[in-house]
């Protein structure tokens, strides 16, 4: 354990030392480099993650002579992530004025489909009175798909897109400000 920690600390020190040496010896120490790739890598950190649960009631319509509708509950817990795709942005770097302009195109904010572990789906039968037309796997799968759709829709309604935009703006602005650049970030 201590050996692993020592190796990590040594690797970090070597990396920082290498960056310092490059900045002072090769680059003259007078200029910090801002590239589109460095902005892309930092934009990957700008994600929002919601962990939420949904309870969805499903019914199975009665057939012919059945006397009552069957009902069951689907409980789903999952993670929904919002992120930005910098490949869908126009990036302009003005080195003279130390200014970076980033214009995200429509659709640059991506909202994932829920990530759900198998044991995060629970199905509870409330009422299954019909002898010949029982709740089956097809009904359960249909209910699960409906609950997952509600999970993603709930994240959208809670503002995951707006929060992702704000997080991306803040992370990129802080990154560029630390390098001495002003930034203009717009979302279409």
TAVEN-V626853 format. One record per helix or strand. SS is the DSSP state (~ for helix, > for strand). FROM is the first residue (numbers start at 1). LEN is the number of residues. If there is no record, write none. Layout:
SS&FROM&LEN / SS&FROM&LEN
//
This chain:
~&2&25 / ~&36&8 / >&48&13 / >&70&15 / ~&86&3 / >&89&6 / >&99&6 / >&109&3 / >&115&1 / ~&118&3 / >&121&7 / ~&137&21 / ~&160&19 / >&182&6
//
